Amino acid sequence: MLPPNAFFQTAWVVNDLQAAMNHWVKTANVGPFFVNAHVRTSNVTYRGQPTGFDHSLALAQAGPVQIELIEQHSDVPSVYRDSYPKGKEGFHHLGCFVDDVAAEVARYQAQGVELAYNGMFGDMRFAYMDTRAQLGHMIEIIEHKPFIDKLFKYVADASVGWDGRDPIRKFPNL
């Protein structure tokens, strides 16, 4: 388990999830990727308003760094479209674990950083802070929970000794 506020995840918004995974596998020999198609979140707000949008993501591990690729399917305002309009793609955020999401959000807000997006993934809270003005990208705050630790460990373990076979897999149901 990582210490609080240790960045472990790098994330990109992509136009075509399949193509992006193929590029990472071929170019950087990163894999395998685990795909969560049409992610299900709950209690989601975007800039203080309830929202919902359709997106898929893929996770892989590259040494100590998790790679997340995100494709937004719907054409509605979102934390991803804030950085990249439809048709554009690029680096989006760094992710870190915290024990208290509300306290970390408050810490950022005390510095004038806006809470851009937050909600639940299962029983895990997450929040995106809009640190683009300060850092050039957003920060995702992820609550430590046993199931997310188990999921991320599964993804990381799959990368150890990976031989290039079966580079794209379904998200595990742990």
N, C-alpha and C positions, 0 to 999 in steps of 0.2 A: 504494500500500500504506500502511496506517495504522501509526503507531508502536505499539510494544507497550503494552498496557493501555489503549488508546484505545477507549472504548465506541462502537460503531457500530450496534448492533442493539437494538431494543426488541421485546419479545415478549409476547403475550397468549395466555392459555388461553381458548378459545371453546367453546361448546356445539355450534355448527353452522358448520363452516368455510365452506360456500357462502354462508350468510347473512352471516357476518362479512366476507367479502371484498366482497360486494355493498354492505354498509354503508360500508366504507372507500372503495370506488370512488365511490359516490354522494355520501357526506357530505364526504369530504376530497379527492376527486379523485386518489386514490393508485392507481397501477397501472402496468402490468399486474401481476397476481399470477401466480406460478408455483407449481403444486401438486405436492407430493411425497406421493402417497397411500400409506398403509401403509408408512411409513419403515422402511428396513432398516438396523439397526445391529448391531454384534457386540461380544462381550466386555463386555457391559453389566452393571453392578452398581448396585443401589439400596441405599443405606445399608449398604454392605459385603456385600450378598448378591446372587448372580446373579439376574437378572430378565429379563423380557421383557414388553412390552405393546404393544398396537396403537395407533398414532396416525398422523395425517396432519398435514402442515404446508403453509403457503403463505408465499411470500416476495414482497415488493415493495419498491421503493425510493421514499423520499420525501426528495428532496434528498440530504443527507449521511447520512440515517438509514435503515437497513433495518428494515422492518416484518415481523415474523414472527407468524403466527397458527397456533395449535396446537390440534387437536381430538383428545382421547384417546377411542378407541373402546371399549377394554376396561375393565372395572370392577375393576382391581387397584390396589394401592398403587403410587404413582409420585411422582416429583418434581413433577408437575403437580397431582395430587390432594392433595399436601401443602398446597398453597396454596388450591386450589379443589375442594371436593367435587363429585361429579357433579351437574350442574344449575346450578352457579355458574360465573362467568367473570370475568376481569379481568387486569390487568397482572401479569406473572409474572417477567420477568428482563431484565437488560441483558446484552449479549454483547460480548466483547472478544477480540481476537487476542493470542496470546502465542507466543513461540518455544519455550518449554519448559513444557509443561503440568504435569509433575511438580513442578517448582520453584515454580510459581505456586500449585499446590494446597498444597504444604508451607508457603508463605508465609501463606496463609489459615489453615491448620490451626494454625500457631504462635500465631495470635491467638484460637484456640478456635473457629474456624468449621468446621463439619462438611462433609465431602465427601458430598453427597447422592446424586449420580448421575454415572456416568462410563462411557465406552466408546469405541467406534470408529464412525466413519461413513466407510466406505471405508478409506483408510489414514490418516485424520485423527483424532487424539485430541480428545476434548472432556470437560469436567467441569462439573458444576453445584455451586456452593458455596452452602450455605444461610445466606445473609446477611440473612434476614428479620428477625432480632432487631436487627441493627445498622443495616440500610438499608431495611427494609420490603419487600424483594424479593430474589430470588436473583440470582447472577452466573453467567453461562456463560462458561467459558474455552474458547477455540477455537484449536486449533493451526494456525499458518500452514502451508499446503501449497499447491503450485501449482494443484491442481485446485479447491480451495475458493476461492482468489483468482479463478480463471477463472469459476467459477459465479457468485460474487457480483458480478463485473464485468459478466457477461452480464445479470443481473437489473437492475443499476444502469443499464447502457446502454439497456436496453429502456424505461426510464422517461423518458429524455431526449427531449423532443418528443412524448411519447405523446399521441395524439389521442383517447383514450377507446375506441377500437375494440379488440375482442378482449381484454377486461379480465381474463379468466381463461384461463390457458394451462397446458399440461403442463410439468412440470419438464424442463429440457433435459438431453439425454444428451451431455455434452461430453467 
